[in-house]
Amino acid sequence: MLEALIARAPLSLSDLTAELNIPKSSLFRVCAVLAERGWLLRNSDSRYVLGIRAFGLTAQSAEYPIVRAFRSIAAGLLTTHNETVCLAVLDSDESTFIAIEETTHPVRLVTHVGSRTPAFASASGRVMLADRSQGVVANQFAGRTLVTPTGRRLRDVNELLEILRQVNRAGFAENHDETAVGLHALSVPVRNAAGSVLAALTICVPTSRMTPARRQLLITEMQEAGRRFSESVAPLAAWNATRATVGEIVAG
């Protein structure tokens, strides 16, 4: 099914039945499981397309409107700063990269489209979680052990909530050595016309190339880039945090 969608998406259930020679009732159940797990989704005319978890499986990902808008924004940041720029969306409790433009520096973050990090630990994830109500975040993470990929342990969900309040006050998120040792990440929200956060725009800088003055410059320019990016995707429909709607935003 994924191979058929990679080659010819979007496809209706009837299209997939004819393509795969599988009974429609059986195929519907398979589609429901894959949609629940984020591998595919149904668009507004009830045809199936690849979901967030399938990013990177096909070159079609680069043609999605939000990814095309990202390329333009990232090009300007690369020209000025020559540091890796990423676009991430929130998938359940993980931040997932859906587009990347890499620096030419040999010392850099090594990552790929489809790479996932815990949302509570990453700058991109924190930007997106900060758009949710604190009650929703508390219910999602309460009672869980919150340890970042590099081993830093958050005290409890209250520490996460305080981090998210700081993100809302500042208008950006950052972290040092929490998703990768030696990495300083800065992230800003990408919003739709209703003001909801669609995605996160992130710049990834080795700590060896970050100074206080450069950090301040990057914060200013990333916030401006986030504003311009938001204006370019504002016509997209208002977003809520479900996999299907994320997919519709990505697919335009």
N, C-alpha and C positions, 0 to 999 in steps of 0.2 A: 504493500500500500504506500509506504513512504517513497519507494522508487517511482511509483506512478505519479505521486504528487510532486516529487522533485522534477520530473520530466515535463508534466503538463498541468500543474495546478493553475487555477482552481478547478476542482472536479466535483460534480454532484454525486450523491449516493448511487444513482442510476449509472452515471459514467463509470464509477469505480466497479460496480457490479459487472458491467459489460467488459471492462478492461481486465478484471481479475478472475472472472468466471466463478464467482462465489455468491451463494444465495444472499439476497438483500438483507434478510433478517440476521444472518450471521455477521455480515459485514457491518451492519448498524451497531451491533454489540462491540465489535472490535473498534470501530470509530469512537464509540462512547468512552471506552477505556483509554484510548490514545489521547482523546480530548481532555479527559480528566487529568491525565499525567502531563499535559502541556505539549505533546508532540504534534498535535494538529488542532484546528478549530474550524468552526463554521462561520462564514462571513455573512453579510447582511442578506444575500440572496440564497442562503442555505447551501452554498457550495463549500467544500473543504479546502483549506490551505494549510501550509506548514505552520506549526506553532513555535513558541519561543524556544523550546528545548531542541528544535531542529535547526536553529540558526547555525550557519557554518557548513551545513550539508550541501548547500546549493549556491551557485553564483547569483540566483534570483534575489537573495537577501540584500545584495548591494543596490537593487533597484527599488527597494521600498522607499516611499517618500521621506520618512523621517531620517533614513540613512543617507539619502541624497542631500538633504538639508545639512546633516552633520558634516558631510565631506567639505562643503563650502566653508562652514565655520572652522573646522579643524585645519583647513589649509592656511587660513590666516594665522592661527595660533602656532602652527608649525613654522611658518615663515619667520615669525617674530621670535619664537622661543626655542624651536627645535627640540621639543620634548613630546613624548608619546601622549596622544589625546585619545580618549575612549568615550563611547556612548554606552550607557547601561540602562536596563529596565529591571523592575522588581518582579521576580517570579516567586511567589509564596514568601519564604524567608531568606531568599538568596538574591544577590545582585548579579545580573547576567550581562556580559559584554555582547552587544550586537553589532558593533562597528569599532574599528581601531585604525588610527593613523600613527605610524611609528616614527620615532626620531632616527636620525642617521648616526647618533652617538653609539659607539660599541657597548658602552655601559648603559643599560636600560632595563626596564621591566620587560621580561619575556612572558608574553601572554598570547591569547588567540580569541577569535570570535567564538562565543559559546562558553568561555571561561566563567566560572561561578565562584563567588565568595560569600560568606555569611553577611547578610545585610547589616546586622548589628555592629559588625567589625569594620566594614569598608566605608570610605568617605562617600562613595556613590550610594550605597545602601542607606546610610544615615540621612542623606539628603531626601531620599524617597520616603523613608519611615517617618521623618519629621513632618511630612504632609498629612499623616494619619493622626487621628485623635489619640491622646495619651492613654485613654482607656482601652482602645483597640490594641495598641502596642503592648500595654501591660498584660492583657489577656493572652496575646500571642507568645510572649516571652517569659511570663511569670513562672517561677519554679524551675526554669531551665538553667543549666550550667553554661554561662556565657564566656567562653574562652576563645580568643582570637587565633587565627592560623599561626601566629608567632608565639603563642603561649601566654599572652596577657589575659588575666582573668578579671572580668568586671565583677564588682562587689555583688550586685544583684540587679534586678530589672530597674530599680530606682536610679542606679548610676546611668543606665542606658537612657532613661527618660530625661535625666538632667542633661546628658549629652545632646539629646534631640532638642531640648529647649534652647540650648546654646546655639545649635544650628539654625533654628528659627529666628533667633535674635540677630545672628550675624549675617544670615543670608547665604551661607556656604558651609561646607563641612571639610575637615581635613583630618588626616591621621599620620602618625609617624611610626613606622616599624610594627604595624598591627596586622597587615595582610602580607607583608614581605619585609624581611630585615633589610634596612638600607633604603627603604622607599618612603618618600613623602608625597602624599596624594592630596590634591585639592579638587573639590567637586561642587558644582552649582546646579540648581534645579532648571529643568526645561519644562515650561508650563504651557497649558492650553489657554484658550480665550477665557475660560471660566476661572482660571487661576490655579487649577489642579496640576499637580506634578505628573508629567508624562514620563520623564526619564531624567537621567543625570549625566551631565557633561563633566568629564574628569581629566585632569592633567597629572601625569605621573612623573615625578622627578627624583632621581637618586639624591639621597641626603648630602652627598659630596658636592652636588651642584646647587644646593639651596642655601641662600644667605637670607638674613632678615629683610634686607632691601629687596631682594628678588621675590621673596615670599609676598611682600606687600604689593609689588607690581603685578604678580600673577593673580592675586586675589582680585585686584581692581579689574584687570583685563578679562579674567574668567567670568566675573559678574556681568561685564558688558557683553561678552560673547554669549552668556546664557540668556540675556535679555533679547539680543538679536535672534538667537535660535528660537526662543519662545515666540517671537513675532512671526517667524517664518512658518511655524507649525500651528499657530493659533486657530486656523480654520478647522483643524481636526476636532472631532466630537469630544465632548467632556468625558473624562476618564474616571473609572473607578477600578479598584485594584483586584480585577479578576483576570485570569489568564486569557480568556477569550477577548476581553476588551483590550488588553495589552496588545494582543495580536492584531486586532482591528486597527489600533493606532499605528502600529508598525507598518501594516500593509496599506494604510491610508484608506 
